[in-house]
Amino acid sequence: MTAQIEINPEICNGRPVVKGTRITVDTILGYLSAGDTVDDVMLAHPSLDQAAVLACIEYARRLSSARTTVQRAS
């Protein structure tokens, strides 16, 4: 996990957030997937810097590359 992202059961029900905020990784990814730029995200959330937004992308990349096994129902 990147140093900028934290998971704490007391913050946003344990969802990953940008450290020191209540801004979830999911919120940032939502902006970006809707076509907003990193600058747009920082304008919407002035407490974030470019490194925090990029950390959200890196966090999602690491999750998507994690190896998992899914069993299909018979």
trRosetta pair geometry for C-beta under 8 A, 3 or more apart (Angstrom, degrees):
i j d omega theta_ij theta_ji phi_ij phi_ji
1 5 5.6 -116 -180 78 100 108
1 7 7.6 -100 -133 -4 160 106
1 59 6.6 28 -144 -120 72 96
1 62 7.4 -171 -94 89 43 157
2 5 5.1 75 63 12 88 101
2 55 4.4 -158 107 -153 152 98
2 58 5.4 78 -49 93 138 126
2 59 5.7 -97 15 -66 109 87
2 62 7.9 175 -30 -4 88 144
3 19 7.3 -37 145 -18 58 152
3 55 7.7 -90 60 -131 57 137
4 18 6.1 -25 158 -146 92 75
4 19 5.5 -134 -169 11 40 109
4 51 6.4 -175 -80 135 150 91
4 52 5.3 -167 -176 -116 136 62
4 55 3.5 -35 63 -154 136 176
4 56 7.9 -82 106 -42 121 61
5 16 5.2 7 -178 -174 113 110
5 17 7.2 154 -152 77 66 30
5 18 6.6 -54 -101 -105 59 40
5 19 6.5 -126 -87 -36 7 86
5 25 6.3 24 -129 -70 123 122
5 55 5.7 -173 -36 147 93 112
5 56 7.0 130 -83 -91 117 54
5 59 4.8 75 -40 -83 166 143
6 11 7.4 43 104 58 108 146
6 16 7.2 157 78 -148 28 64
6 17 6.1 -28 64 64 78 80
6 18 8.0 35 21 149 82 14
6 19 4.6 91 -14 -96 113 80
7 14 5.9 37 -177 -170 90 68
7 15 7.4 -118 -127 127 84 14
7 16 5.2 -43 -78 -92 92 67
7 17 7.7 136 -92 16 44 72
8 11 4.3 53 72 19 107 106
8 14 6.8 -133 92 -109 27 54
8 17 7.8 -52 28 32 92 114
9 13 7.4 -17 -159 -169 55 32
9 14 4.4 -1 -107 -76 55 103
11 14 7.5 109 65 -72 60 28
11 15 7.9 -105 111 52 75 67
11 17 5.7 -90 133 16 124 145
11 22 6.3 -142 -168 -111 98 78
12 15 4.4 -73 125 46 112 101
12 17 5.5 128 21 -56 141 125
12 22 5.7 147 -51 -159 109 81
12 24 5.7 178 179 -76 162 105
15 24 5.0 -10 123 -126 126 122
15 25 7.5 -146 156 28 92 87
15 26 6.7 -51 178 2 131 120
16 24 6.6 95 82 -157 57 75
16 25 4.4 2 99 -2 109 126
16 26 7.8 121 62 -20 87 81
16 59 6.3 175 156 167 154 150
17 21 5.9 -148 162 84 111 75
17 22 6.0 -52 -144 -144 149 27
17 23 6.0 121 -159 69 91 43
17 24 5.2 -61 -96 -97 74 48
17 25 6.9 -133 -95 -24 23 72
18 21 4.6 12 78 44 97 121
18 23 4.9 -3 25 73 112 102
18 25 7.4 136 -47 -72 69 64
18 28 7.3 90 -45 -38 115 138
18 48 6.3 -27 171 -105 175 102
18 52 4.8 45 -144 -169 131 117
18 55 7.1 111 -119 78 87 124
18 56 6.9 -48 -74 -63 96 105
19 52 8.0 -133 37 -122 77 105
20 47 8.0 -143 112 162 102 123
21 45 7.8 61 -162 -178 156 126
21 47 5.8 145 -95 110 126 136
21 48 7.4 -27 -36 -70 165 85
23 27 5.6 -108 -171 66 74 139
23 28 6.7 73 152 -47 107 98
23 45 5.7 65 -107 -145 153 153
23 47 7.4 173 -15 74 136 115
23 48 6.7 -77 73 -61 165 120
24 27 4.6 108 61 -4 81 98
24 28 7.4 -150 99 0 50 81
25 28 5.8 -58 -156 38 37 109
25 29 6.1 33 151 -16 70 109
25 56 4.6 170 -139 -140 80 95
25 59 5.5 -88 -130 86 146 142
25 60 6.7 170 165 -55 122 93
26 29 5.8 -56 -142 42 30 109
26 30 6.2 40 154 -28 63 105
27 30 5.6 -53 -153 29 28 117
27 31 6.9 30 151 -18 62 99
28 31 5.9 -50 -157 30 35 111
28 32 6.5 26 151 -12 66 108
28 41 5.9 56 -141 -151 82 140
28 45 8.0 -71 -91 23 89 151
28 48 7.7 155 -100 -128 121 163
28 53 5.9 -170 -161 -131 130 71
28 56 4.1 -4 88 157 145 175
29 32 5.6 -58 -145 42 36 109
29 33 5.9 32 158 -17 71 109
29 56 6.2 -147 -51 153 81 117
29 57 7.6 141 -95 -89 86 58
29 60 5.8 110 -94 -66 135 150
30 33 6.0 -56 -138 40 26 105
30 34 6.3 25 159 -19 61 111
31 34 5.9 -68 -156 37 26 110
31 36 4.2 -52 170 53 87 138
31 40 6.6 -171 174 105 119 107
31 41 4.8 127 109 -93 154 96
31 44 6.8 -160 -112 40 145 153
32 35 7.9 127 179 -5 30 9
32 36 6.1 -84 -86 66 34 83
32 38 7.7 22 -98 -74 106 59
32 41 6.9 -14 -59 -56 83 133
32 53 7.8 137 -63 -174 123 105
32 57 7.2 138 -103 -82 180 103
36 40 3.8 -126 -170 90 99 142
36 41 5.9 118 126 -52 125 77
36 44 7.7 -9 -170 -11 155 136
37 40 4.7 109 50 0 69 100
37 41 7.3 -129 99 -2 43 84
38 41 5.7 -52 -154 33 35 113
38 42 6.5 32 150 -16 66 105
38 50 5.8 52 159 -128 133 82
38 53 4.9 140 -143 110 93 154
38 54 7.2 10 -121 -55 136 79
39 42 5.7 -56 -148 38 34 110
39 43 6.4 36 152 -21 66 103
40 43 5.7 -54 -150 34 32 112
40 44 6.4 27 153 -15 65 107
41 44 5.8 -58 -150 39 31 109
41 45 6.3 -22 165 30 68 104
41 48 6.5 -54 134 89 95 147
41 53 5.2 120 91 -112 144 132
42 45 6.6 -77 -132 67 27 71
42 46 7.0 63 170 -109 65 38
42 48 5.4 -129 -112 89 67 95
42 49 6.8 41 -120 -128 121 26
42 50 6.8 -30 -65 -67 138 61
42 53 6.7 -80 -56 -37 88 137
43 46 7.3 9 -149 -73 24 73
45 48 4.5 44 106 5 109 116
48 52 4.5 -126 -153 77 87 137
48 53 5.9 87 159 -49 128 88
49 52 5.4 102 52 5 62 101
49 53 7.6 -128 102 -1 35 90
50 53 5.8 -58 -151 38 36 109
50 54 6.1 31 155 -14 70 110
51 54 5.8 -58 -144 43 29 109
51 55 6.2 39 153 -29 64 105
52 55 5.5 -49 -148 29 31 117
52 56 7.0 37 151 -22 60 97
53 56 5.8 -48 -161 25 36 113
53 57 7.1 33 145 -14 63 101
54 57 5.5 -50 -153 35 42 113
54 58 6.3 42 149 -18 69 105
55 58 5.5 -53 -145 40 34 113
55 59 6.2 42 152 -25 65 103
56 59 5.6 -49 -147 32 30 115
56 60 6.6 28 154 -15 62 104
57 60 5.8 -57 -152 38 32 109
57 61 6.3 35 150 -23 65 106
58 61 5.4 -51 -146 34 33 116
58 62 6.4 33 156 -19 65 103
59 62 5.9 -56 -152 35 29 109
59 63 6.5 27 152 -17 63 106
60 63 5.7 -54 -148 36 34 112
60 64 6.2 28 157 -17 67 108
61 64 6.0 -60 -147 39 28 106
61 65 6.3 15 158 -11 64 112
62 65 6.0 -65 -144 42 29 103
62 66 6.8 50 152 -46 63 92
63 66 5.7 -36 -157 -1 35 117
